[in-house]
Amino acid sequence: MSFSLFRNALVAAACTTFVASPALAHHSFASEFDRDQPFSIEGSVNSIQWTNPHGWLHVDVEEDGETVTYEIELGSPSMLMRQGWRRNDLVQGDKVTVTGFRARNRFNVGRATGISNSDGEAIFGQGIDD
């Protein structure tokens, strides 16, 4: 095998690995979240990350005199945009109510099924099986 053919095969293998990695990282809802543990929280937006394969919303909630930051998994940015949600619909400090299901292994992590603003207006709602 010539060096250039070997190099091309190596590059192709590396590209395949990097392209396939995000697909391997995706998980089913049931593997991480528990349908028997619904939650509803009210708090202030700490930050929002529009990342693939899922976006994340961080919400600061006052519990027993302390601030607990909840990490809320969202759908993918493209799915959120198809539902009409835009990056600037929520900003740091906005008051929100989030409904969803808790993670199996951490009480302050969950998957959102709905988010509304302080006026009760729905910002978005989504299916949990995306």
Residue pairs with C-beta under 8 A, 6 or more apart in sequence:
22 52
22 53
25 53
26 53
28 129
29 35
29 101
29 111
29 128
29 129
32 103
32 104
32 111
33 73
33 100
33 101
33 102
33 103
33 104
33 110
33 111
33 128
34 101
34 102
34 103
34 104
35 101
35 128
37 101
37 102
38 99
38 100
38 101
38 102
39 98
39 99
39 100
39 101
39 102
39 110
40 97
40 98
40 99
41 59
41 61
41 70
41 97
41 98
42 61
42 95
42 96
42 97
42 98
43 59
43 60
43 61
43 62
43 70
43 95
43 96
43 98
44 59
44 60
44 92
44 93
44 94
44 95
44 96
45 57
45 58
45 59
45 60
45 90
45 91
45 92
45 93
45 94
45 95
45 96
46 58
46 59
46 60
46 69
46 92
47 57
47 58
47 92
48 55
48 56
48 57
48 58
48 87
48 90
49 55
49 56
49 57
49 58
50 77
50 80
50 87
51 77
52 76
52 77
53 76
54 73
54 74
54 75
54 76
55 73
55 74
55 75
55 76
55 77
55 80
56 71
56 72
56 73
56 74
57 71
57 72
57 74
57 90
57 96
57 98
57 112
57 115
58 69
58 70
58 71
58 72
59 69
59 70
59 72
59 96
59 98
60 67
60 68
60 69
60 70
61 67
61 68
61 69
61 70
62 68
68 108
69 108
70 98
70 108
70 109
70 110
71 106
71 108
71 109
71 110
72 98
72 100
72 109
72 110
72 111
72 112
73 109
73 110
73 111
73 112
74 80
74 112
74 126
75 83
75 126
75 130
76 130
79 126
79 130
80 124
80 126
83 124
83 125
83 126
84 124
85 123
85 124
89 123
89 124
90 96
90 115
90 123
94 117
94 118
95 117
95 118
96 115
96 116
96 117
96 118
96 123
97 115
97 116
97 120
98 110
98 112
98 114
98 115
99 112
99 113
99 114
99 115
100 110
100 111
100 112
100 113
100 114
100 128
101 110
101 111
101 113
101 128
102 109
102 110
103 109
103 110
103 111
111 128
112 126
113 125
113 126
113 127
113 128
114 122
114 124
114 125
114 126
115 122
115 123
115 124
115 125
116 122
116 123
117 123
